Amino acid sequence: MKLTIGSRRSALAQAQARQVADRLVAANPGLEIDWKWITTSGDRIQDRQLSEVGGKGLFLKEIQMAMLDNEIDIAIHSAKDIPAAQIDGLVIAATPPRANRLDAVCYANPSLDLAAANIGTGSLRRQIQVKSYWPGSTTTPIRGNIDTRLAMVSDGHVDAVILAAAGLDRLAPDWPGTTKPLEWMLPAPSQGTLALECRTSDTETIDLLQSVNCETTWLEFCAEREVVAAVGGDCFLPLAVDAQVDNNTLNVRARLWSDDGRASARESESGPISEAADIGRRVGQSLRTNSATVR
């Protein structure tokens, strides 16, 4: 069998895609892989924040259209970039094992006082949590790939940057500066998770992708996605969600802030893993109900 995989051209996207391809080939001996690297609208627009030009869905549109046009068989996405609404004709068929879900702060000066630093991040969720934890700090909106953002630290544009630890692990494990995981920062929904998408009608490919599915990751992904859907979330909302499986129990924490960070609502719930999607939906619905003073 031959599988054509579509992915963004960025170095991180390619690294993630090749990692998944290796898993697929290992699980399905004889499988042949072809590649189609696609430059998305989100990749082309670098001079504006995503909230100004249409959101994180811009990283998916061209890839999903290529799948619907039968130019590729599957797409490998960063799950946190996927809008809550599923495209007709496409389905998320599997999630490989989740990588590090945390955010991390990176800086070059080992004596830097993070509590008074200028920290670069394009994420409103991160900006708000930074200002709460380090009220004496400032934040600078930035965009670009991992190398570009780390270069902003090296050239003094900012004192530090906050990035997803999973991306750093995959693409910049040897960065010479200091990297610290932020245990106190609630992550974006599905951070560290990869989602494998294909055509709903392609049952053979769906079965193939199931060979690399991680059930724990899938349960967490489904719960976090339900929170986003229930809240009506998109990349514009400063929303954090963290679902974790512990034995046969799923624990979900979620928080939604006002855009200025001055007000917030938080919800949490635990229950059996068999109710993962329902737990996520209930947390999202409660968060939406209790966030009337936030939005």
C-alpha positions in Angstrom: 0.0 0.0 0.0 1.2 3.5 -0.8 0.2 6.5 1.4 0.6 10.2 0.4 1.1 12.3 3.4 0.4 16.1 3.3 1.9 18.5 5.8 3.1 22.1 6.2 6.6 22.9 5.0 7.8 24.3 8.3 10.7 22.4 9.9 8.6 21.5 12.9 5.7 20.2 10.8 8.1 18.1 8.7 9.8 16.6 11.8 6.4 15.7 13.3 5.2 14.2 10.0 8.3 12.1 9.5 8.0 10.9 13.1 4.5 9.7 12.4 5.5 8.1 9.1 8.2 6.1 10.8 5.6 4.8 13.3 3.2 3.9 10.4 5.9 2.0 8.5 7.0 0.1 11.6 3.4 -0.9 12.3 2.7 -1.8 8.7 5.7 -3.4 7.0 5.8 -2.8 3.3 3.9 0.5 3.5 5.3 3.1 1.0 5.2 6.8 1.8 5.0 9.7 -0.6 5.2 13.3 0.6 3.4 16.6 -0.4 4.7 19.6 1.5 2.2 22.5 1.4 2.6 26.1 2.2 -0.5 27.3 4.0 -2.0 30.8 4.4 -0.9 30.8 8.0 2.7 30.2 6.9 2.6 32.9 4.3 1.2 35.6 6.6 4.0 36.4 9.2 3.6 40.2 9.7 0.3 40.0 11.6 -1.2 38.1 14.6 -3.3 35.1 13.7 -6.3 36.7 15.4 -6.2 39.5 12.8 -6.3 37.3 9.7 -8.5 34.3 10.5 -7.1 32.1 13.2 -5.1 28.9 13.4 -7.3 27.3 10.9 -5.2 29.1 8.3 -2.6 26.4 8.9 -5.0 23.7 7.8 -7.1 25.0 5.0 -4.9 24.2 2.0 -3.9 20.8 3.4 -7.5 19.8 4.0 -8.6 20.9 0.5 -5.8 18.8 -1.0 -7.2 15.8 0.9 -10.7 16.5 -0.3 -9.3 16.7 -3.8 -7.6 13.4 -3.5 -4.1 14.9 -3.8 -3.1 13.4 -0.5 -4.4 10.6 1.7 -3.7 11.9 5.1 -2.7 15.0 6.9 -0.7 15.3 10.1 -1.7 18.3 12.2 -0.7 19.8 15.5 -4.0 19.1 17.2 -4.0 22.5 19.0 -4.3 24.1 15.6 -7.6 22.3 14.7 -10.8 24.3 15.0 -13.6 22.5 17.0 -15.8 22.1 14.0 -14.9 19.1 11.8 -14.8 19.7 8.0 -17.4 17.7 6.1 -15.9 14.7 4.5 -12.9 14.5 6.8 -12.3 12.7 10.1 -9.6 12.7 12.8 -8.8 9.0 12.8 -6.0 8.6 15.3 -3.6 10.4 17.7 -0.1 8.9 18.3 1.3 9.1 21.8 1.2 12.6 23.2 4.5 14.5 23.6 5.2 17.0 26.4 2.0 19.1 27.0 3.8 21.9 28.9 4.9 25.4 27.8 8.6 26.3 28.4 10.4 29.6 28.7 13.7 30.0 26.9 16.3 32.6 27.6 20.0 33.2 26.9 21.2 35.1 30.1 21.4 32.5 32.9 21.0 35.3 35.5 17.9 36.7 33.9 15.2 37.8 36.4 12.1 36.4 34.7 9.9 38.3 37.0 11.1 41.5 35.4 11.8 40.3 31.9 10.5 41.2 28.5 9.0 37.9 27.3 7.9 37.2 23.7 4.8 35.3 22.9 2.0 35.6 20.4 -0.5 33.7 22.6 -3.0 35.7 24.7 -3.4 32.6 26.9 0.4 32.7 27.7 0.5 36.5 28.0 -2.2 36.6 30.6 -0.7 33.8 32.7 2.8 35.4 32.5 1.4 38.7 33.8 -0.3 36.9 36.6 2.7 34.8 37.7 5.3 37.5 37.0 3.4 40.8 37.4 6.6 42.8 37.0 7.3 41.4 33.5 6.3 42.7 30.1 5.2 40.7 27.1 5.9 41.4 23.4 3.7 39.8 20.7 5.8 37.8 18.3 5.3 35.2 15.5 7.6 32.9 13.5 9.0 29.4 13.6 11.0 28.1 16.6 14.4 29.2 15.2 13.0 32.7 14.5 11.7 33.0 18.0 14.9 31.7 19.6 16.9 34.1 17.4 14.8 37.0 18.9 16.3 36.0 22.3 19.8 35.7 20.9 19.7 39.1 19.2 18.2 40.9 22.2 14.8 41.6 20.6 13.2 40.1 23.8 14.7 38.7 27.0 12.9 35.3 26.7 10.3 33.5 24.7 7.6 31.0 25.6 7.2 28.0 23.3 5.6 24.6 23.5 8.0 22.2 25.1 7.0 19.5 22.5 8.2 21.7 19.6 11.5 22.4 21.4 12.0 18.7 22.1 11.3 17.8 18.5 13.3 20.6 16.8 15.6 22.4 19.1 16.8 20.0 21.8 20.4 21.4 21.6 19.6 25.1 22.0 22.5 26.4 24.1 20.4 28.7 26.3 18.3 27.9 29.3 15.0 26.2 28.9 12.6 25.8 31.8 9.2 24.0 31.8 6.4 26.1 33.2 4.6 23.6 35.4 2.3 26.4 36.7 1.0 27.4 33.2 -2.1 25.7 31.9 -1.5 24.6 28.3 -3.5 25.1 25.2 -6.1 22.4 24.4 -4.4 19.4 22.9 -0.9 20.9 23.2 1.7 18.2 22.4 -0.8 16.1 20.5 -0.7 15.2 16.8 -3.9 14.5 15.0 -4.1 12.2 11.9 -6.8 13.3 9.5 -8.2 11.5 6.4 -11.3 11.3 4.3 -14.3 9.9 6.1 -15.0 7.5 3.2 -11.5 6.0 3.2 -12.0 3.1 5.5 -8.8 1.4 4.5 -6.7 4.4 5.6 -8.7 4.9 8.8 -7.9 1.3 9.7 -4.2 1.9 8.9 -4.0 5.0 11.0 -5.6 3.2 13.9 -2.4 1.1 14.1 -0.5 4.0 15.6 -3.3 5.4 17.8 -2.6 5.8 21.5 -5.8 5.3 23.5 -4.7 7.5 26.4 -3.9 10.4 24.1 -7.1 9.8 22.2 -9.2 10.1 25.4 -7.4 13.3 26.4 -7.8 14.7 22.9 -11.5 14.0 22.8 -12.2 15.5 26.2 -10.2 18.7 25.5 -11.8 19.0 22.1 -15.2 18.8 23.6 -14.4 21.6 26.0 -13.3 23.8 23.1 -16.5 22.9 21.2 -18.8 23.6 24.2 -17.2 27.0 24.9 -17.4 27.9 21.2 -13.6 28.2 21.3 -11.3 29.3 18.6 -7.8 30.6 18.6 -9.0 34.0 19.6 -10.1 32.9 23.1 -7.6 32.8 25.9 -8.6 29.3 26.8 -6.5 26.7 28.6 -7.5 23.0 28.9 -5.6 20.1 30.4 -7.1 16.5 30.4 -5.0 13.7 31.9 -5.6 10.0 32.3 -4.6 8.5 35.6 -5.2 4.8 35.6 -8.9 4.5 34.7 -9.8 8.1 35.7 -9.8 11.2 33.5 -9.1 14.6 35.2 -10.0 17.7 33.3 -9.1 21.3 34.2 -10.1 24.3 32.1 -9.8 28.1 32.4 -11.1 30.9 30.3 -10.0 34.5 30.7 -11.2 37.9 29.6 -9.0 39.4 26.9 -7.5 41.8 29.4 -6.9 38.9 31.9 -8.7 40.7 34.7 -11.5 38.2 34.9 -11.6 34.4 34.5 -13.7 31.3 35.0 -12.4 27.9 35.8 -13.9 24.4 35.9 -12.7 20.9 36.6 -14.1 17.4 36.8 -12.9 13.9 37.2 -14.6 10.7 36.1 -14.2 7.3 34.4 -12.3 7.2 31.1 -15.4 5.7 29.4 -17.0 9.1 29.8 -14.1 11.1 28.5 -16.1 13.1 25.8 -19.0 13.6 28.2 -16.7 14.9 30.9 -15.1 17.4 28.5 -18.5 18.5 27.3 -19.8 19.1 30.8 -16.6 21.0 31.8 -17.0 23.2 28.6 -20.7 23.8 29.2 -20.1 24.8 32.9 -17.3 27.0 31.8 -19.5 28.7 29.2 -22.3 29.2 31.8 -20.0 30.6 34.4 -18.0 32.8 32.1 -20.8 35.4 31.5 -18.8 37.9 33.5 -15.7 37.1 31.5 -16.7 37.5 27.9 
